[in-house]
């Protein structure tokens, strides 16, 4: 579904991505981990088309996103759903209007059809009856679920999750992870998840990739990453002290 080749990006002479290579299989859940400031958000913004790379390619079903513009670029992005860090709901809109937003932006549907799709998306995340509430009137965990419903409502083929559990307590973290897994089993979308929840996120991943110093240090099934002999990976996952030079 997604193939990244030699992705490079610098800001003011500082190289953030130094040649990222990664493949995400169709219908899989791929998780990108790494230290804060290691380039995860920059990498995700490239996949979303919010940033253009200095070099490299991003192929979505064989179509090079880096070579597209205008309507062709928008056509690929219409296959996307996004759950932003913190949810990024509009405070001035009700939960229903937040979920309806991408439908109204992208599609010209009758009002009754929009209402039905919004209700179905909210039901998928277990939030029947919150349509008229505003984000400030519901809990943090519920706001995350509204954000996931908004990402689901257009029935996207690919959903990007940017730190979907930031700010939640451990019980809610596991609830959101299970929700993502259940929704994935129902809809079989391709998912790319940027997360710092180690090791909990491994339970829902098909593939884990560690981004370190602007490159993918290692990528593979969760068990292989957890048992990796790579000192960079081991230090991050297991909290081992960094090796000292003698």
Buried (B, 14 or more C-beta within 10 A) or exposed (E): BBBBBEBBBBEEEEBBBBBBBBBBEEBBBBBBBBBEEBBBBBBBBBBBBEBEBEEBBBBBEEEEBBEBEEEEBEEBBEBBBBBBBBBEBEEEBBBBBBBBBBBEEEEEBEEEEBBEBBBEBBEBBEBEEBBEBBBEEBEBBBBBBBBBBBBBBBEBBBBBBBBBBBBBEEEBBBBBBEBBBBBBEEBEBBBBBBBEBBEBBBEBBBBBBBBBEBBBBBBBEBEEBBEBEBEBBBBBBEEEEEEEEE
